[in-house]
């Protein structure tokens, strides 16, 4: 007997809910776990650098919103709310690293709409949406060269300095450029959530992050991530 035909939404959901052999959600591993482990392993070398100590995580900066620290794997989360969840996963984890290494500048950025392979293996629904977006691209897409230049600015400019060390401040500011506002609402905080135009997250996002911070969700997230990573490594 042939299996039932799945509609586009079901196909997209299958991809969204796919898990690794260790039982972790692939979408969360790619957007969070892998990045946290990469940063943790390299942070000692970054801190040992003589200047320009930076960590740039390109994902969904400035899109922070709803976040459930009891469901970091997004098992109960709909695809519609996944972007804000991932934004919080990345920003809150970077804030934790920033506490450990105040001599390093941390930035979570959003690239905006750029040409990429993000829709590979994303299910039929996302493939169709990707095709539609590509047709509309001239209206909203940021050219690859411009996106590259903007992110080079993020990792080199003194607009995004580390909290405590001037040696990591970057290329001096000029032309009226001022130091960026950090995720805690203060300038030069050492941790920044940045949009596709290299601007800091607005007041509404700062308030959301303050609420998450006050509730201790960042600490809970890092403990959960460490436990999940440790368990996954023990199975290899």
N, C-alpha and C positions, 0 to 999 in steps of 0.2 A: 504494500500500500504506500502510495506516495505521501510524503510529509505535507502538512498544510502550507499553502502559500502565505508568506508573511508580507504584510504591507510595509511601506516605507518607514513608518514610525517604529515598527517592531524591529526592522533591520538596524536602524540607528540606535535603538535601545540595546540591542545585542552588543554592538560595538562599545557603547557607553558603559555597559555593565561588565565587560570582559575582565577577567582576572588573570593574574600571573600564576605560575605553578606554585608559588608560595601563598596564594590566596589573597593577594593584595590587588586592589582595583588598578588596572593598567593606567587609566586616565589620571589617577592620583599619583601613582608611581612616577609617571613622566613629568607631571606638572609640579610635584612637591618632593617626594622622597629622594629621587635621584639628585635634585638640586641641593637639598639639604646636606646630603652625604658628600657631594662634590665640594660644597663650601667648607664643611667641617674638615675635610681632609686637606684642603689647600690653605685654610686660614693661618696656620703657623708660618707658612712660607710667605704669605701676603704680609703679615705683620712684621716679618723680618726685612722687608724691602726698605730701601733707604728713602723712598719717596713715592708719591702717587699710589697709595694703598687703597684700592677700590674693589668693590664687589658689585656687579651689575647683573640683576636678574630680570630678563625680559619676559614678561608674561601679561598680567592684567592689572598693572598699577593704576590707581585712582578708581578702580571698580569695586572696592571693598564695600561689603554690605552684610547681608545675612551670613552667619557662620555658626555651626553647631559643633562644639569641641567634642561632643559625645559621638559624633558621626563623621570623623575626619575622612573616612573612606567613602563618604557620600553614598552609602548604600540605600538610604531612604530619600535621597535628594533627587529632585527632578532635573533633567537636563537644562531646563529653563533657568534654574538658580545656580548652576554649576560655576558660572563665571565669577560671581561674587564670592562664592565659597573658596575657589582657587585663589582669588585675589587675597583673601584673608589668610589662607594657608601660607602664601609666600611672604606677605608683609609682616605677619606676626612672627614667623620664623626668623626673618631678617632682623626684626627688632630684638629678638633674643640674642642673635649673634652680635648686634651692635652693642648690647650691654657687656658682652664678653670682651669685645675688641673696640673700645671707643676711639682708638687710633686709626681705625679703618672707616672709610665712607661706604655706606650701603645704599643702593638704589633699586627699587622695584619699578620697572617702567612698563608702559603699554606702547606697543609699536604702531597701533592704529591698523588700518587696512593696508597690508602690503602683500605683494605676490609671494606666495610660499606654497609648500606642499602640505599644509595643515589638514586638507581634506582627504589625504591618502588613507585608505582603509577606514573611512569614517562612516560608512553605511550609505545606502542609496539616497536617503533624504538629504544628508549633508552634502553629498556630491551634487545633487540637483541645486541646492542652495548656493553651493560654491560656483556653479556655472552661472547662475543668475547674478551673483555678486561680481563675477568677472566681466559680465556684459555691462554692468553699471560702474565698473571700476574707474573710468575716466572722471566720474563725478565725485569720488570720495577716496580713491587710493592714493597713498603716498608713494612716490617713486622710490625704488630701492636705494639709489644713491643718496637721496635726501634723508631717508631713514637711517642709513649708515652714518651720515654726517651728524645727525642729531644724537645718535648713540655714542659716537666718538666724543662729542661735546660732553655727554653725561659722564664719561669715564676720565675726562681730562680737565674739565673746567673747575675753577675754584668756587663756582656757584654752588657746588655740592660737596662741601668740605667734610672731613672727619670731625668728630666732636671735640677731640682733645689735642690733636697734633697738627700744627701748621705745616709741617714737612709734607703732609699728605694732602695739602689743600688744592694742588693742581695749578693750571695755567691762570695767572692773575686776571681779575675782572677788568673790563674796560667798556667804554660805550654805554655807560649807565646801567649795566647789568648788576643786579643785586643778588646777595646770597639767598638761596632757596629756603622755603619754609619746610620743616621736617614733618613727619607723621604725628608728632606731638603738638603741632601748631606753633613751634618755636623755630626761629631761623638758625641755621647751622647746627642742627641737632645731630647730624651724622647718619640719619636714616630718613630716606625720602621716597615718597610714592609719586610717580611722575607720569603725566599723560603723553600722548603722541606729539604734543607741541612743546615738550620739555618744561611744562608748568606743573607746579605742585598741586596735590590733591586739595580740593576746596574744603570749606568749613564743615559741610555735612559729612564728608568722609573722615575728617579729623575727629568729629564727635563720635562717629560709629567706632572708630579705632580706640578712642578713649574709653568707651563703654566696654569693649572687649578687654582692654588692658585692665580696667578696674575690676572686672570679674575674674581676672587671672586666667583668661582663656589662652593667652600665649604660652604661659608656663605649662598648662595642661596639654596643649598641642605638642610641644617639644617632648614632653615625657611620653606621650602616646606614640609619636613618630620614632623616638629612640627604641621603644619597646617593640614596635612593629618591624623596624629595621633589624634589630637584634634577632628576632624570631625568624625573619626571612633568611638571614645569613646563616643561622644555625641549621637550616634545612638544605644548604648547598653541599 
